[in-house]
Amino acid sequence: MLLADQGQSWTEEVVTKETWLEGTLKASCLYGQLPKFQDGDLTLYQSNAILRHLGRSLGLYGKDPREAALLDVVNDGVEDLRCKYASLIYTSYEAGKEDYVKALPGRLKPFETLLSQNQGGQAFIVGSQISFADYNLLDLLLIHQVLAPGCLDALPLLAAYVSRLSARPKLKAFLASPEHLSRPINGNGKQ
């Protein structure tokens, strides 16, 4: 989303399960897992390291050290919730989905609060420009809307935020692209 919205060109290699199971690619990855990101002669692993690198490289890491620190707080909060989501999806989907969905408004409330503290929720999560953390939060919110379609009903600022960001022309085109729409949200088919 970040690359598309920022008008960057990139080549994405989607790795099939068969290719991954061959083992050669896995053995070449620092931690034995994807994603792997190549930026010239710099090879990065770990989703958030890649995201922060792109944020710094493209001027999406806040206007000053204070905003950068607040963006780190947001991004770490996103990752805490993403870990809970991944645990649900991959370890306790059937038994845990109902409780997870019940707890979701409380888990999303901190992001609503942060939005309310920044220009009354009419801007981005921090500051007056989109950031790497906005893309990560948007992704998390979009996948949660698939899991629990009404999850933002009690969080009007977050609901408006998702609508506003998703309507950005380049991002809207990316989200509607066949490549994006055909990619499963999770590797096990649960969502």
C-alpha positions in Angstrom: 0.0 0.0 0.0 2.7 2.4 0.9 4.7 2.0 -2.3 1.5 2.2 -4.5 0.2 5.3 -2.7 3.6 7.0 -2.9 3.8 6.3 -6.7 6.8 4.1 -6.4 7.6 1.3 -8.8 8.5 -2.2 -7.5 8.6 -5.8 -8.5 6.9 -8.3 -6.3 7.7 -11.9 -6.4 4.9 -14.0 -4.9 6.4 -17.2 -3.6 4.3 -20.3 -3.9 4.1 -22.9 -1.2 5.9 -25.4 -3.5 8.8 -23.0 -4.1 9.1 -22.3 -0.4 9.0 -26.0 0.5 11.9 -26.6 -1.9 14.0 -24.9 0.8 16.5 -22.9 -1.2 14.8 -19.6 -0.8 14.1 -20.3 2.9 17.8 -21.1 3.5 18.8 -17.8 1.9 16.6 -15.7 4.2 18.3 -14.4 7.3 15.6 -15.6 9.7 14.3 -18.4 7.5 11.2 -16.5 6.7 9.7 -13.8 4.4 9.3 -11.0 3.6 12.6 -10.2 2.0 13.0 -6.7 0.5 15.8 -5.6 -1.9 16.5 -1.9 -2.2 19.6 -1.6 -4.4 22.4 -3.4 -2.6 20.5 -3.3 0.7 18.6 -6.5 1.6 16.1 -6.3 4.5 14.0 -8.8 6.4 11.2 -8.3 8.9 8.1 -6.5 7.9 8.5 -3.6 10.3 12.2 -3.0 9.5 11.2 -2.8 5.8 8.3 -0.4 6.7 10.4 1.9 8.8 13.1 1.9 6.1 10.6 3.0 3.5 9.2 5.6 6.0 12.7 7.1 6.4 13.6 6.9 2.7 10.4 8.4 1.5 9.9 11.1 4.2 7.0 9.2 5.9 8.5 9.1 9.4 7.1 12.4 10.8 8.4 15.9 10.6 10.7 15.7 13.6 12.0 13.4 16.3 8.8 13.9 18.5 6.5 12.8 15.6 8.9 9.9 14.8 8.7 8.7 18.4 4.9 8.9 18.4 4.8 7.0 15.1 6.9 4.2 16.7 4.3 4.0 19.5 1.5 3.7 17.0 3.3 1.1 14.9 4.2 -1.0 18.0 0.5 -0.8 19.1 -0.5 -2.0 15.6 2.0 -4.9 15.9 0.7 -5.9 19.3 -2.8 -6.2 17.9 -1.5 -7.9 14.7 0.2 -10.6 16.9 -3.1 -11.2 18.8 -4.9 -11.4 15.4 -2.3 -13.9 14.1 -2.6 -16.0 17.2 -6.4 -16.2 16.6 -6.1 -17.0 12.9 -3.4 -19.7 13.3 -4.0 -21.3 16.7 -7.6 -20.7 18.0 -9.8 -19.5 15.2 -12.9 -21.6 15.9 -12.7 -21.5 19.7 -11.5 -18.0 20.0 -13.2 -15.9 17.3 -16.3 -14.9 19.3 -14.3 -13.7 22.3 -11.7 -11.9 20.0 -14.5 -10.0 18.2 -16.1 -9.0 21.5 -12.8 -7.6 22.8 -11.9 -5.9 19.5 -13.6 -2.5 20.1 -11.5 -2.1 23.3 -8.4 -3.1 21.5 -9.1 -0.6 18.7 -10.0 2.2 21.1 -6.5 3.5 21.6 -6.2 4.2 17.9 -9.5 6.1 18.1 -8.1 8.1 21.0 -4.9 8.9 19.1 -6.9 10.1 16.1 -9.1 12.3 18.3 -5.9 13.9 19.7 -4.7 14.8 16.2 -6.7 17.5 14.5 -9.9 16.1 15.9 -9.5 12.9 14.0 -9.6 14.6 10.6 -6.0 14.0 9.7 -3.6 11.1 10.0 -2.7 9.1 13.1 0.2 11.5 13.9 0.9 14.8 12.4 -0.4 16.4 9.2 1.2 14.0 6.7 0.6 10.4 6.0 3.2 8.1 7.6 4.5 4.5 7.4 2.4 3.8 10.5 -0.8 5.0 8.8 -0.3 2.3 6.1 0.3 -0.4 8.7 -2.7 0.7 10.7 -4.9 0.9 7.6 -3.9 -2.7 6.7 -4.7 -3.9 10.2 -8.1 -2.2 10.1 -9.0 -3.5 6.7 -8.3 -7.1 7.6 -10.3 -6.7 10.8 -13.2 -5.4 8.8 -13.1 -8.8 6.9 -13.0 -10.7 10.2 -15.7 -8.6 11.9 -17.5 -6.3 9.4 -19.0 -4.1 12.1 -15.9 -3.7 14.2 -15.6 0.0 13.5 -19.3 0.8 14.1 -18.6 2.2 17.6 -15.4 4.0 16.5 -16.5 6.7 14.1 -13.1 8.4 13.8 -11.4 5.1 12.8 -14.2 4.3 10.4 -13.8 7.7 8.7 -10.0 7.3 8.7 -10.3 4.0 6.8 -12.7 5.6 4.3 -10.5 8.7 3.9 -7.3 6.8 3.4 -8.8 4.1 1.2 -10.1 6.8 -1.1 -6.7 8.3 -1.9 -6.5 7.8 -5.7 -3.4 5.6 -5.9 -4.3 3.6 -2.8 -7.8 3.1 -4.0 -6.5 1.8 -7.4 -4.1 -0.5 -5.6 -6.8 -1.9 -3.2 -9.1 -2.6 -6.2 -6.3 -4.2 -8.3 -6.7 -7.9 -9.2 -3.2 -8.6 -7.7 -4.4 -7.3 -4.3 -7.9 -8.7 -4.4 -6.6 -12.2 -5.4 -4.1 -12.5 -2.7 -5.4 -14.3 0.4 -5.3 -12.4 3.7 -3.8 -15.3 5.6 -1.9 -18.4 4.6 -4.4 -20.9 6.1 -7.4 -19.4 4.4 -9.1 -18.2 7.6 -10.1 -14.6 7.8 
